[in-house]
Amino acid sequence: MLRFYKTDPETKKLTKLEGPEPDSWIDLVEPTDDEIAKVLKITNIDADLLTKMRDDDELPRTEATKNATLIVVDVPAIDDDEHYITYPVGIIATNDNYLVTVSPRRTNIFQDFRKGLISNFRTAKKTRFLIQTMNSVAAKYLEILNDIYRKLEYREDMLQQATKNEDLVDLLMTEKTLVYFTTSLKENSLVLERINKGSVLPLYEDDLDMLEDAIIENNQAIDMAGIYREIIQSMAETYATIISNNQNNIMKFLAGITIVLSIPTMISSFLGMNVQFGIIGTDPAAATIILIISFVVSIATAIILKKKDLL
């Protein structure tokens, strides 16, 4: 998908264009070969800067060529299995006053930009756009991490009833997500450091506070991901222990029930042999007597097992 936007110099509002203009924003999402070719023709940037952004494994970094600068950041997303993942998004500032964003997948990172909800957003101000994007990315990580924490609290409440391996597997998948997040956030942090040094794009006084906020939020997300990962590791160990104990308790209960239920079977089998048992063999109430004896012995056995915590 290829779209063009530009901030109106007078109204300061973002408008959608039919085609590119100087100081406009070229927005590429899941780009096709034809769309890439069209953007290359408009901007005259190196083809590698665009084509390499179709790779989901592209790492966060900065890369400068003679006519453009590429900044790659990792953003969070949800895959087809409803698990959180990260993938790269590219921001290209050209020397011809174009701003190009390339997303190999659909993302809502730029949604607020498209809707004009980002204050002081100007398509002509490339450095500010980059910093605002880094702010939005860090905020999205924090939002997802808060959601993960809420789920962890719910799982903690359900911890004592854990009996299924699926509970443990789900917890480990969350830990895997946090590993991805921590790695991506640390790599984004390196990009922010380079921006802060002014070695990527020119820094302006008005953008310094915004850049500091982006760095703080990114570092906060790194700390939160690390803390939650430690919590998950502790919970995973507890889960495994509780699941094992619950299964042992179930096996212990079943063994006790088997003992209790086997007593009437043994008595009836013993008395059912083709052997004379005196009055029991001739008394009309023998069946009732046997049932009562079996019931009493079973109850007594169950009480004993219960007192010994074996039932």
PADOTOR-732480 format. One record per residue (C-alpha): residue number from 1; residue in one letter; chain; x, y, z. Coordinates in steps of 0.25 Angstrom, whole numbers, plus 5000, padded with zeros to 4 digits. Each point is the difference from the previous one (the first is absolute). Layout:
PADOTOR-732480
NUM;A;A;X;Y;Z
...
This chain:
PADOTOR-732480
1;M;A;5000;5000;5000
2;L;A;5006;5014;4996
3;R;A;4994;5013;5006
4;F;A;5005;5014;5000
5;Y;A;4998;5010;5011
6;K;A;5004;5015;5002
7;T;A;4998;5010;5011
8;D;A;4993;5012;4995
9;P;A;5009;5012;5003
10;E;A;4989;5009;5004
11;T;A;4990;4991;5008
12;K;A;5011;4991;5005
13;K;A;4991;4988;4997
14;L;A;5004;4987;4993
15;T;A;4993;4998;4987
16;K;A;5000;4988;4991
17;L;A;5006;5003;4986
18;E;A;4998;4993;4986
19;G;A;5015;5001;4997
20;P;A;5013;5004;5006
21;E;A;5004;5014;5003
22;P;A;5012;5006;5007
23;D;A;5000;4999;5015
24;S;A;4990;4989;4999
25;W;A;4999;4986;5007
26;I;A;5000;4988;4991
27;D;A;4994;4988;5008
28;L;A;5003;4986;4995
29;V;A;4993;4988;5007
30;E;A;5002;4986;4995
31;P;A;5006;5006;4987
32;T;A;4999;4993;4987
33;D;A;5011;5000;4989
34;D;A;4993;5011;4992
35;E;A;4998;5009;5012
36;I;A;5015;4999;5004
37;A;A;5003;5003;4985
38;K;A;4991;5012;5001
39;V;A;5006;5006;5013
40;L;A;5014;4997;4994
41;K;A;4997;5008;4988
42;I;A;4994;5012;5009
43;T;A;5011;5001;5010
44;N;A;5013;4994;4992
45;I;A;5005;4993;5013
46;D;A;5008;4987;5000
47;A;A;4991;4988;4997
48;D;A;5006;4993;5011
49;L;A;4994;5009;5010
50;L;A;4986;4996;4997
51;T;A;5002;4985;4995
52;K;A;5007;4996;5013
53;M;A;4988;5005;5008
54;R;A;4992;4989;4995
55;D;A;5008;4991;5009
56;D;A;4994;4997;5013
57;D;A;5013;4997;5006
58;E;A;5006;5013;4997
59;L;A;5007;5006;5013
60;P;A;4998;5014;5006
61;R;A;5011;5009;4995
62;T;A;5004;5012;4992
63;E;A;5005;5001;4986
64;A;A;5004;5012;4992
65;T;A;5002;5001;4985
66;K;A;5004;5011;4991
67;N;A;4985;5005;4999
68;A;A;4992;4994;5012
69;T;A;5001;4995;5014
70;L;A;4993;4987;5004
71;I;A;4996;4998;5015
72;V;A;4995;4986;5003
73;V;A;4992;4997;5013
74;D;A;4993;4988;5006
75;V;A;4985;5002;5003
76;P;A;4991;4990;5007
77;A;A;4989;4992;4993
78;I;A;4991;4988;5001
79;D;A;5002;4988;4991
80;D;A;4990;4990;4994
81;D;A;5000;4992;5013
82;E;A;4997;5012;5009
83;H;A;5014;5001;5006
84;Y;A;5008;5013;5001
85;I;A;5012;5001;4991
86;T;A;5009;5011;4995
87;Y;A;5003;5004;4985
88;P;A;5008;5012;4994
89;V;A;4994;5013;4995
90;G;A;5009;5009;4991
91;I;A;5000;5015;5000
92;I;A;5008;5007;4989
93;A;A;5003;5014;4999
94;T;A;5004;5004;4986
95;N;A;5008;5012;4996
96;D;A;4989;5004;4990
97;N;A;4991;5004;5012
98;Y;A;4992;4987;5000
99;L;A;4997;4991;5012
100;V;A;4997;4986;4997
101;T;A;4995;4989;5010
102;V;A;5001;4985;4996
103;S;A;4992;4990;5008
104;P;A;5002;4985;4996
105;R;A;4987;4997;5007
106;R;A;4987;5008;5004
107;T;A;5003;5008;5013
108;N;A;4992;5010;5008
109;I;A;5013;5008;5004
110;F;A;4997;5010;4990
111;Q;A;4985;5000;5001
112;D;A;5000;5012;5009
113;F;A;5009;5008;4991
114;R;A;4990;4997;4988
115;K;A;4988;5004;5008
116;G;A;5007;5013;5004
117;L;A;5000;4997;5015
118;I;A;5015;5003;5002
119;S;A;5002;5014;5005
120;N;A;5010;5008;4993
121;F;A;5002;4990;4989
122;R;A;5006;5006;4987
123;T;A;5003;4992;4988
124;A;A;5011;5010;4997
125;K;A;5007;4998;5013
126;K;A;5007;4986;4999
127;T;A;5008;5000;5013
128;R;A;4987;5003;5008
129;F;A;4992;4989;4992
130;L;A;5011;4990;5003
131;I;A;5000;5004;5015
132;Q;A;4985;5000;5001
133;T;A;5000;4986;4993
134;M;A;5010;4995;5011
135;N;A;4991;5006;5010
136;S;A;4988;4992;4994
137;V;A;5008;4987;5000
138;A;A;5004;5001;5014
139;A;A;4986;5003;5004
140;K;A;4995;4988;4993
141;Y;A;5010;4991;5007
142;L;A;4995;5006;5013
143;E;A;4986;4998;4997
144;I;A;5002;4985;4996
145;L;A;5009;4998;5012
146;N;A;4989;5005;5009
147;D;A;4990;4991;4994
148;I;A;5010;4988;5002
149;Y;A;5001;5004;5015
150;R;A;4985;5000;5001
151;K;A;5000;4986;4995
152;L;A;5011;4996;5009
153;E;A;4992;5004;5012
154;Y;A;4988;4992;4995
155;R;A;5009;4988;4998
156;E;A;5005;5002;5014
157;D;A;4986;4999;5006
158;M;A;4998;4987;4992
159;L;A;5013;4995;5004
160;Q;A;4995;4990;5011
161;Q;A;4991;4993;4991
162;A;A;5010;4998;4989
163;T;A;5000;4986;4995
164;K;A;5002;5000;4985
165;N;A;5013;5001;4993
166;E;A;4993;5011;4991
167;D;A;5001;5010;5011
168;L;A;5015;4998;5001
169;V;A;5002;5001;4985
170;D;A;4991;5012;4999
171;L;A;5009;5007;5011
172;L;A;5013;4996;4992
173;M;A;4994;5006;4987
174;T;A;4998;5013;5008
175;E;A;5015;4999;5005
176;K;A;5004;4998;4985
177;T;A;4993;5013;4996
178;L;A;5007;5007;5011
179;V;A;5013;4995;4995
180;Y;A;4997;5006;4986
181;F;A;4995;5013;5006
182;T;A;5013;5002;5009
183;T;A;5009;4997;4988
184;S;A;4992;5009;4991
185;L;A;4999;5011;5010
186;K;A;5015;5000;5003
187;E;A;5003;5001;4985
188;N;A;4990;5012;4999
189;S;A;5008;5006;5011
190;L;A;5012;5000;4992
191;V;A;4993;5007;4989
192;L;A;4995;5010;5010
193;E;A;5014;5002;5005
194;R;A;5005;5003;4986
195;I;A;4989;5010;4997
196;N;A;5003;5007;5013
197;K;A;5015;5002;4996
198;G;A;4994;5007;4987
199;S;A;5008;4990;4991
200;V;A;4987;4995;4993
201;L;A;4992;5013;4997
202;P;A;5002;5014;5005
203;L;A;4995;5003;5014
204;Y;A;4992;5012;5003
205;E;A;4998;5007;5013
206;D;A;4985;4998;5000
207;D;A;5001;4985;4998
208;L;A;5010;4997;5012
209;D;A;4989;4999;5011
210;M;A;4992;4990;4991
211;L;A;5013;4992;4997
212;E;A;5002;4999;5015
213;D;A;4986;4995;5002
214;A;A;5002;4990;4990
215;I;A;5013;4995;5006
216;I;A;4993;5000;5014
217;E;A;4988;4992;4995
218;N;A;5009;4990;4992
219;N;A;5009;4997;5013
220;Q;A;4987;4999;5008
221;A;A;4995;4989;4991
222;I;A;5014;4993;5000
223;D;A;4999;5000;5016
224;M;A;4985;4995;5000
225;A;A;5003;4989;4990
226;G;A;5012;4995;5008
227;I;A;4992;5001;5013
228;Y;A;4988;4992;4994
229;R;A;5009;4990;4994
230;E;A;5006;4997;5014
231;I;A;4986;4999;5006
232;I;A;4996;4990;4989
233;Q;A;5012;4992;5002
234;S;A;4996;4999;5015
235;M;A;4986;4997;4997
236;A;A;5004;4989;4990
237;E;A;5008;4993;5011
238;T;A;4988;5001;5009
239;Y;A;4991;4995;4989
240;A;A;5008;4988;4998
241;T;A;5001;4997;5015
242;I;A;4985;5002;5002
243;I;A;4996;4992;4988
244;S;A;5009;4988;5005
245;N;A;4994;5001;5014
246;N;A;4986;5001;4994
247;Q;A;5002;4988;4992
248;N;A;5006;4992;5012
249;N;A;4988;5004;5008
250;I;A;4991;4995;4990
251;M;A;5008;4987;4999
252;K;A;5000;4999;5015
253;F;A;4984;5002;5000
254;L;A;4998;4990;4990
255;A;A;5009;4989;5007
256;G;A;4992;5003;5013
257;I;A;4987;4998;4993
258;T;A;5005;4987;4993
259;I;A;5003;4995;5014
260;V;A;4987;5003;5006
261;L;A;4992;4995;4988
262;S;A;5008;4987;5000
263;I;A;4996;4996;5014
264;P;A;4985;4996;4996
265;T;A;5006;4993;4988
266;M;A;5009;4991;5008
267;I;A;4990;4997;5011
268;S;A;4989;4996;4990
269;S;A;5011;4992;4992
270;F;A;5005;4993;5012
271;L;A;4986;4996;5005
272;G;A;4995;4997;4986
273;M;A;5010;4988;4999
274;N;A;4993;4986;5000
275;V;A;5004;4998;5015
276;Q;A;4991;4998;5012
277;F;A;5000;5012;5009
278;G;A;4991;4996;5011
279;I;A;4988;5009;5004
280;I;A;5004;5010;4989
281;G;A;4998;4989;4989
282;T;A;4986;4996;5005
283;D;A;4994;5013;5006
284;P;A;4990;5007;4991
285;A;A;5005;5013;5004
286;A;A;5014;4996;4996
287;A;A;5001;5010;4988
288;T;A;4996;5012;5009
289;I;A;5010;4996;5011
290;I;A;5011;4999;4989
291;L;A;4996;5014;4995
292;I;A;5000;5006;5014
293;I;A;5013;4994;5003
294;S;A;5006;5005;4987
295;F;A;4994;5014;5002
296;V;A;5006;5001;5014
297;V;A;5014;4995;4996
298;S;A;5000;5010;4988
299;I;A;4996;5012;5008
300;A;A;5010;4996;5011
301;T;A;5011;4999;4990
302;A;A;4996;5013;4993
303;I;A;5001;5007;5014
304;I;A;5013;4994;5003
305;L;A;5006;5005;4986
306;K;A;4994;5013;5002
307;K;A;5007;5002;5014
308;K;A;5013;4996;4993
309;D;A;4997;5010;4989
310;L;A;5000;4989;4990
311;L;A;4986;5003;4995
